[in-house]
Amino acid sequence: MAGRCGNQPVMSIYRKWGVEPIINVSGNVTRLGGAPLPQAVLDAFCAAAQESVPLDQLQGAASRVIAETTGAEAGLVTSGAAAALTLGTAAILAGDNLRRIEQLPHCDFPCEFIIPREQRNGYDHAIRAAGARLVEVGFHEIVAGAGVRRCEAWEIAAAIGPQTAGVVYVYDQHARPPLAEVVAVAHEHKLPVLVDAAGEVPPREHLRSIIAAGADLVAISGGKGLRGPQASGILCGRRDLIGSAALQMLDMDDHFELWEPPSNLIDKSRLPGMPRHGIGRAMKVSKEQIVALLTALELYTSGAYEPHRDQMQRHLQRVVDALDGLPVCSQIVVPADGESAPTLELSVNESRLGRTAFEVCRRLRHGSPPIYVGHGQLDQGRLVIHPIHLNEERTTALVGRLREELSR
């Protein structure tokens, strides 16, 4: 069943407003509310709501925890990975310059960020929102069927000019050029590298390895593998840039003479006065989110989620066994990193069923209970089942709905 906050069940509250809860086997995707919150995270959230604290002091404490966990100089809890990208971009663009902080996203100063063309994606709107202009370099000729090469580091170096403010890198184990090569080029020209690693945890080693490769700022989702609140994330990296990001997010309605930000987060001595509310003010993070995210980070790094993988595998095997004899081929896929959740791929025999995988997916959504399966491989005739939200009750319901739709 769903987790509980205090003595109140979480899931059934949605029906009060006429919204039917679904069975989510798409995974920890944002559009369906992210990952399930462990009970310890829910308890931390509720406990944090009972008292008040200065948010800059709490973010200072969070910075110490994130720094210890990632090996970065400092860290910040953000309202998601997209917010971390916007704040990281704003930090690179403005630094401690209060005039620039006030102007963003309107730039009359260097604001170009170089990015490999093949790494462009819809999420980089968060970078552009801060005022950055993306400059694309390189080609993915393998995908285009035009050759064997991808973006190369020299192309990034060749694009650097007087308007260049930094380099953006979207991390993936197969991303090219390798991050270390991009960092070497950028740092040779004294440019920072902002890394989008939103969905790259797990594996756990990525919490440290991306920073260790030389990235100046790294954005990580809090509501995916870490299983923190959905609207939470981490920005970690250089202390001066994290300080600028914090300045542009926190509520700045105070007197400069009274304001005492934690020195490990913000160096007040570098500021001539109190900045106005920055571009990140709309991305504020509550005390409850910060505490819950830190609790989730502690659970994740301690290995507390590891026993869940065996449970998830058992749920998937139940589905496989129940679909035997139906017009579908089942395959459980276990990621090689040893940490990510297994998934179940259901290849629909569309000719035998007389219905496409796309139609099955739609009917599952419209049934009772509604089932939302992974839809990333529908064009290949496959439904994908991610088990992170499954328990005995939901697995039983999932099996029943799949059998219903695949037996018609």
N, C-alpha and C positions, 0 to 999 in steps of 0.2 A: 504494500500500500504506500501512499505518499507519506512523506515525512510529516512531523508535527512540530508546531511552534507553540510552546507551552502545552496547553491541553486542547488546542483547537486543531482539527484536521484541516489540511491545506487544500486538498484537491476539490472537495465538494462545494467549496465556496463559489466556484465559477457558475454553477447552475442558478445561484441567486440572481444573477444578472442575465440569465438566458443563454449562457455559453456552455456548450457541451464539452466536457473533457475528452481528450482523444487518447489513444494508445500510440505513443511516439516510438516508432522503431526506425526513425531517420537518424537518431543519435543526438548529439549535443548542439544541434543547429539553432541559430539565433531565432529564426522565424517561428520555431515551436517552443521557445522558452529556455533553450540551453540544457545543460546537464542537471541531473537530480542532485539536490543539495543533501549532503550527509547530515545526520542528526546533530553532530557536533557543530557543524557550520550554522544550522538553524538555531541551536541553543546560543551560540556566540552572538548571532544577529539580535536575538531577543534580549540577551543580557546587555548588549551595548545600547539598546534603546532606552534602558532604565536610567541612564545618567548622561550628563553633559560633559564634554571636554573641548578644549580649543582644537580645531581641526588641523591647524598648522603643527601643533605639538604631536597630534596623533599621526599625521603624515611623516613627521620626523622619526617617530618610533617605527613606522612602517618602512621608512627608508633604510634604517639599520637592519631590519629583518631581511628585506629584499637584497641589500648589499651582501649580507652574509650568505644568503642562499645562492645568489647568482655570480658572485665574484666581482660585481660592478662596484663603482665608487658610491653610488646612491640609487635610490629607487622611489617610485611614486605609484600609489594606487589610483587608477583612473576609472572612468565610467565606461570601460570597454577598450578593446584593442584599437578600434577606429579612433576613439578619443585620444588614445596614446599616440597614434600617428599624427593627429592634428596638433597635439601639444608638443610632440617632439619636433615637428616641422616649425612651429612657432618659436620654440626655444632656439633652434638653429638660426632662424631668420632674425630674431630680435636680441637674443642674449640678455644682457642687463641694460640695454639701451631703452630708456623709458619712452622716448619719442617713438621708437619703432614698435614697442609694445602697444602704445596707444593707437598707432596707425593700422596695424594688421586687421584685415587681410590686404590692405592697400599698400603696395610696396613701391618706393622710389629708390630702392637700394637693391643689391644683388639678391635675386629670388629664384634662380634657376636650379633645379635638381635634375641631375642626370640619372636615367634609369634604363636598363636594358629593355629594348622594345618588347621582347617576349615576356617580360615580367609585368607589363601593364595589365591592370584588372580594374573591375568596378570599385574595389575598395580604396583605390588610390585617390578617389574623390576626397577622402579625409585629409590627404596631404595637400591637395589643391585648395581645399577650403581655408587653409591658413594663409593663402596668398602665393603659394609656390607655383611656378610654371615648370612642368615636366618636359625635359629634353630627351627624346628617345634616341637610342643608339643600337646598332647591331641588327642582325636578322636571325631567325630560327629557320635556316634553310632546310633542315631535315623535315620539319612539319610542312613547309611549303612545297616539298618535293623538288627543290631547286638545287640541292647540294648536300654537303655533309657537315657544314660548319654552323656554329651558333655564335652568340655575342662573345666578343673577346675583350680582354682588359685594355688593349691598346686603343680600342674604339672609345672607351670611357675617357682615357687620357686625352685623346684627340679632340673631344668635345668640350673640354674644360676651357672656360674663358672668363672675362672680367665680371660677367653676371652670374657665374656659378656660385651657389651657396652651399651645396652639398650633393651627396649621392644617395639614392634610394635603392635598396636591395630587398627583394621579396624572397625570403628564405624557403628553401626546399632542398631535400637531399640530392636532387638532380639539377638544381639551379646552376646556371652558367652565366658568366665566368664563376669559378670558385670564389667564395666570400673573401678568403685570405688575399687573393689577387686583387680584388676590388679595393679592399682596405689599403693594400700597399700603394696602389695608384692614387687613391684619394688622399692618404696621409702625406704622400710625397708632395702634394700640392696644398697641404694644410686644410683639407676639406673633411668635414665629418661624414660618417656613413650612418644613415638611419635604416634599420632593418625591420621589416614587417615579418614577424614570426608568430602571427596570431594563433594559428592552429598547429604549431609545431611542437607542442608539449602534450602528450608524451612524444618521444622518450624523455626521461628525466634529465639526461645529460645535456639536452639543449638549453636548460636553464643556465648552464655555465659555459658551454662550448661556444656559443655565438658571441658572447662577450669576450671569451678568451681568444677568439679569432681576430679581435680588434675593433668590433663594432662600437661606435660611439653612443648609440641609443638603440634599444631593442624594445619592440612592442609585442606583448604577449596577452592573449585572452585569459580572463579569469574565470569565464563561465563555460569553458570547454573541458580540457583534460584536468585542470586543477579542481573543477567542480565547486568553484565559488559562485557568488551571485552572478546571474547572467549579465547584468549591466556593470561588470567590473573588469579591470584589466591591470596590467603592469607596464610601466615604462621604466627601464633601468639603463644605467650607463654613466657617463661622465657627470661628476657632481655639479659643475657649473651649468650644464645644460638641464639637468634635472631641476636645479634651483630656478632656472628661468621658466621651465614648464610649470612648476608649482606657483610661481608668481602670477602666471597668466591663467591659473585655474581657481586659486583660493579667493574667498571673499576678502577684499582689501579695504573694507569700511572700518578703518581704525585710525588712530593718531600715530604718526610715525614715531613720536616720542615715547609712546606706550607699547608699541608693537615689539615683541620679542620672539621672532621666529627661531626655531632650533637651528643652530649653526651648521649642523651636519646636512641640513636641507637647503637653507638659504643664507647666503653671506650678506647680512645687512650692511656691512661696512662698504660694500661695493655700490650701494644705492644712494643717490642724492636726495631721495624722498620716497614717499609712498606712491606706488603706481596706482592708476585707476583699475577698475575691473578689466581683466584681459579677455582675449578671444575665447579662452577656455571656461569662462564663467558659467556658460550654459552647460558645461560638462561636469558640474560639481559632483562630488562623491560624498555620500552620507557617512557618518561615524559607524553606522551599522554595517554598511558595505565594506568599509576598511577592515573592521574587526573580523567580519565573516571571511573576507578574502585571505587575510593573514592566517586564520584558522585552517582554511582549505589548503593554503600553501604548506603549512606545517604538516597536515595530514598526508598530502601528496608526497612530500620529500621524505617522510618517515616510512613510506611504503604501505600505508594503511589501506590503500585501494587494491593492492595486489591480490588478496584472496578473492576479490570480486570477479576476476577473470575466469576462474574455474566455474563459478556460478553462471556467468554469462554463457560459457561454452555448453553447460548442461541445458540451459533454456533453448539454445539454438539446436541442440541435438534432438530435443523434444519435438521441435518444429519439423526437422528433417524426417524423423520417424513417422510423424503424423501425416506427412504428405506422400508417403510411399504409395506408388500406384497411380498417382494423379499426373496430369500432363505437365510436369515440371521437373527439371533436373536441379538437384540441390548440392551446393558445395560450401562447406565452412572454410573461410579463409582466415588463417592465423598469421598476423603480421610478424615479420622477422625480428622486429626490435624487442620482442618478448615483453612489452609493456602495453602496447595499444590493444584495444578490445578486438576480439574476433568478430567477423561479420559473416552473414549467410547470404550467398548469392543464389537466387531462384531464377533459373532460365526457363521461361515459359515456352512450351511447345504451342506456338500460336496457331499453327494450322490444325492441330488436333483439338485445341480448345475452341477454336473459332472466334477468338478474341485476342487482341494485342495486349502486351504487357502494359501499355499506356492505359488501355481501357480497364484492365484489372486494377491498376493503381487508382484510377478515378473512382471505381465502384467501391474499393476498400475505404476511401475517404468518405463516401456518402452513406456507408452502412452504419449499423449499430452493434457495437460501438464503432466510432470512426477510427480507422487505422491509417496512419501516415507512414508509409515505407520510404526508404531511400529511393530517389528518382533519378539519380545521376547516370544510370545505365539503361534507362528505358529504351533508348534508341537501339540498344543491342538486344532488346527483348528480355532484360533482366530486372527483377526487383531485388533490392538490397535491404537486408534486415540487420539493423544495429541493435544490440541487446542491452545497452546501458540502462534503459528505463524498465527493463523487464523484471517481473517477479512471477511467482507461481500463478497468481490470479490473471495477470495480464497475458502471460504466455498461453494460458488456457483459452482466453478470449481470442488471442491472435490466431491460434490453431483453428478454432472454430470458424473464424471469418475467412481465413485462407482456404480452408476446405470447402466452404460455401461457394466462394468465387471460382475456385479451380475445378469444381465438380459440375458446374452448370453446362 
